[in-house]
């Protein structure tokens, strides 16, 4: 699990509830099952209407993407590409065939096999960029479901509040309970706005952030694969890939190289 996502959700909930209690509120005043049913049930229904079943089945994948822990392997991938560049310069791209066929990453494997098969560099770039576009569209589809929920939830909260006020105003025989009844009615608005801004929209943003990070890694792999096909020297491949790594400014002559040179790069 991604600890930052969990901490963010818990911190937001704690801040909201803690602030309410600090002002003298009662925890029981926030727990209104009828408001929760209107907001979350209505939001779920609106999302079901908005998307086909095939899209909704990807919700679990979107949650895994947002809450799952991802390890940054960009440096290891960069070093591997640099090593492959050295192998290709010594023995040609055919020397990478076995390594390509057994590579665990599908994007890298397909790119290297395209190179080994002797495809034109422009075709290799086009095929891999299409794969990147497909990945981006898939992740955007995940995010749009949660963005839609984040848009519907506040509206459902307003609907719940209006329904509560209708009930209050239709029964004014006991003015002593009027204030408490109005407060309960506004709980639905709180549920809608809070769930949108603490849950649905942040999850959508996290999915987009993960998407961008993954596309950056794929772009690095694309540059490395094309450099290998072009027969670039490992030092040149290193300079190209360094700008994609975390913490890089693209200025290797400033005294810090994100990918340290290895002793075996001199050819």
N, C-alpha and C positions, 0 to 999 in steps of 0.2 A: 504493500500500500504506500502511496505517496503521502508522507507525513505532513507536508505543507498544506495539502488540500484538506486533510482532516483537521489540522490545527486551525486553519482559516475558518472552516465551518463552525467549529466549536467556539472559537474566539468571538465570531460574529454573534452567535446565539447567546453566549455568556454576556457580551456587552449589552445586547438588547434587553435581556431579562434582568441583568444586574442593574441597569439604569432605571428600569421600571420599578424594581423593588426599592432602590435607593430613594426614589421619590415618594415612598410610602405605599406603593401599590401592593396588591395581594397576588400571589402566584395563581390562586384559583381564578382570579379575574382574567387571566390569559388563557385559561383552559376552557374553551367553548367548543364542544364536539359538533354542534350544529353549524357553527361558522366554518369549522374545518371541513365538514362534509360539503358545504356549498363551494368553498374555494378550491379545495383539492379535487373534489369530485367533478366540479365544473371545468376545471383546468384540464383534467384527464380527458373528459369528454370532448372538449374543444380540440385537443391534440389528436385524438382518435379520428375526428372528422377531417382534420387538416392534412393528414398523411396517410398514404396507402399502407396496408399491412406489411408489405415487403420492406418499407422504410422503417416502420415502427419496430420491426424485429432487430434492427441494428442498435436500438437503445442500449442494450446490455453491453455491446461492443464500445459504445461511446462512454459509458460509465467506467468500463475497464481502462479505457484510454485516459480518462480524467483522474481516476483514483489509483491506477496501477503505477508501480514504481519503475521508472525507466533509467537504465544505466547509460551514461555517456561513453560510447565506445569510439568516438570520432578520432581520437589520437591513435588508438590501436589500428583502426581502419586506414588512417593516413600512412602509418608505418608499413602496413601490409602492402599498400599500393606502391610505396617507394621501393620496397623489396622486390615487388613484381616488375617494376620498371627496370631494375638492375638485371633481373633474370631475362627479360625480353631483349635488352640490349646485347647480352652475351649470347643468347641462343635463339633469338627471334620469338615472336608471339606464340608460335606453336609449342614452345617450351612451357607455356602456361596452361596447356589444354587439360592435363590431369588435375592441376590445382583448381582450374575454373570449374570443372565438372563436379568436384567434391566440395565446392565452397558452400557454407551454410546459409549465406545471405542470398536470397533470390535475385535481388536487383543486381548485386555484384556478379553473381553467377551468369545471369543472362547477358550482361554487358560484356563480360570477358569472353563468353562463348561467341558472341557476335563478332568480336575482334579476331578471335582465333579462326573463325570461319572465313575471314577475309572480306567482310562487308565494308562498304565505303564509309568513311568517318561521318559523312553527313547523314547516312542512313542510321548508323549507330546512335548518333545524337538524337535524331528524330524519334526513334523507337523508345529510347530511354526517357526522353522528355514526355512522350505520351504516357509512359508508365507513371511519371511524376504527376502529370495532370490528373490521371485517374485516381491516384492516391489522395491528391488534394480535394477532388470532388467528393470522394468517399468521406473524408473527415469533415468537410463542410456540411455534408448531409447529416452527420452525427450532431454537429453544433446547432444546426437549424431547428432540430426538434426541441432542444432545450431553450433556444432563443424564443421559439413560439410559445413554450410554456411560460417563459418569463414575461411575455407580452400579455398572455391571457390571464395570468394569476391576479394582477392588480385590478383588472376589470371585473373578474369574478368576486374580488373582495368588495368592490363598490356595489355590485349587485346584492351581495349578502348584507351589506350595510343598509341599503335601501329597503330590502325585505324586512330587516329588523326594525327600521324606523316606521315602516307601514304598520307592523304589528304593535309598536309602541303607541303610535298616534291613534290607532283604532281602539285603544283601551286606556283612556285617560281618567278612569274612575278613581285611581289611587295615585295622586300626584307625588306621594312620598317615595314611590319606587321609580319615578320617571327618570331621574338621573342615572340610576344603576342600569335601567333597561337600555337607555341610550348608549351607555358605555359598552354594554354587551354587544349592541348592534355594530359599533365601530370596531369591534375585535376582528370582524371579517376583513375589513380594509387592512388592518395590521397584518393579518395572515397573508393576504395577497401581496402586499408591497414587500414584506419581509422575505417571503419565499422566493419572490422574483429576484431580489437584489442580494440575497444571501445564499441561494441555492441554484436556481435555474440559470441565470445569466452568468454567474461566476464559473459554473461547470462548462457552459458554452465557450467562455473565454479561455478556460484551461485546455479544452480540446483544440481550439485554434492555435494556442501557443505550442502545444505538442505537435500539431501539424506543421507549423512553421519550422520547428526544430528538426523534425524528420525530413522535411524537404531540403533544409540546409545541408543535412548529412548526405542526402541523395545527390544534391548538386556537387558536393565535394567528390563523391564517388564517380559521378559523370566526368568531371574534369580529370580525375586521376586515370580513368579508363581510356579516355581519348588521348591523354598524354602518353600512356603506355603504347597505344596504337601508333602514335606519331613517332615513337622511338626516342622520346625526350630523355635527357640525362637525369638520373635520380635527384641530383641537386636542383634541377629546374622543376621537377615534379614536387619536390619538397617546398620550394618557394611558392608554387601555385596553391598547394593544399594548406599552407600555414594560415592563409587569410580566412579559412573556414572554421578554424578551431576556436574554442572559447577563450576569451581574453586576448585574442589577436587584434592588432590595429592595422595589420597589413604592412607594417614598417619593420622589416627584419633587420635593417641596418641601425635600428635604435638601440641595439644591444641585447635584445631578447628574441630568441627564435622559438616559437611555440612547439616546433618539432625538432628535437635535437638531432644533429647529424650522426649517423652511425659510421663506425670505422670502415665498413665494407663498401662504401659508396664510390670509392675511386675506381674508375674503370679505365 
